[in-house]
Amino acid sequence: MTTVEQSPPPSMQLRELVFGAARAAAVRAAARLGVADALDDVPMSAEDLAAAVKTQPGTLRRLLRALSCQGVFAERPDGTFTHTQMSRLLREDDPNSLRYIALWCTEPWTWNVWPKLDEAVRDGGNVFEDVYGKEFFPYLNEDAPESAHVFNRAMTTSSSQSAQDVAKLLDLRGVKSVADIGGGQGHVVASLLEKHPGMHGTLLDLPGVVENADPRLREGGALAGRVRIVAGDCREEIPVQADVYIIKNILEWDDESTRRALANVRAAARPGARVVVIENLVDDTPSMGFTTAMDLLLLLNVGGAKHTRQSMVDRLTAAGLVIGEIRPVNPYLHAFECTVPG
């Protein structure tokens, strides 16, 4: 006889929803304690795990039980714990690790700004400066070096994991030059150059970002002879000409910053150049639960926003770009293929 599992009643669903902070905090605690790294392929007792990560067995068991209810780790009938697909993603050595992304989304500053979401919704702007007395990125770089480190590792993880998907998606046969605008440490341009040996690339981002560019791109790296690294702010100027411009996950500022960045791409590009904009969307995507949450966090910390398909189309059209195909890169990203008109 098969038992049909019913959804919990609305009253229980809401109770569980308002305890979402406990779930996020539990994932953060497991990541900081290194529980996933200590647990290998052999089931372990809470006592043995506690000895490995230097915690109390009783409280660690409570943490693991709470996480197991969410599919992060699994508790066996004998009381030992094993990995699940999700818990393995908290391991530092997993090729698809989300450890630093989990830490980034639960950094200490997030717990101070989330309670002010109603104010941000009412006023339509970020509340971060009200809480910390300065804008978000100056605060990270000047007052929260550990959080800045977590941010950099999270962005590196996200970019490196999606770079291969971007390289697989884009048809760059015959393209001689590509520019990664606001490209962080250059994982995307590096992946594209590796796939297309005859192509040259340019990486443009802020000075403090490109100085830590992917080692493949820096002096002595395997791709150094085919890439130019430019320190600059794409909202101010884009002194780069290329056949293809890649703009990935940076058009999330206020509308004026987005307008300036797109206008600068249009001013720099030759007629006929391709502009590929890659973004998370808050609609028409299987990752809406994640992207809508990130959209609210962007509102709180920088006054930014994730885009709907239509809002992205509106901004690209307003910039004078001709939009072609819109395609999913992976479950989290969409690519908007555009050209600069003649």
Protein Blocks (a to p, Z undefined) as FASTA:
>chain_A
ZZddddddfklmmmmmmmmmmmmmmmmmmmmnommmmpcfbdcdfklmmmmnopafklmm
mmmmmmmmnopajadfkopacddfklmmmpfklmkbcklmmmmmmgfklmmmmmmmmmmm
mnopafklmmnopafklmmmmmmmmlmmmmmmmmmmmmmmmmmmmmmmpccehiabdcde
hklnommmmmmmmmmmmbccdddddfklmmmgcfklmghiaklmmcccddddfkloccbd
cfbdcdehklmccfklmmmmmmmmmmmpcghiacddddddfehiaklmmmmmmmmmmmmm
nopacddfklmmmmmmmnopacfddddfblmbccddddddZZ
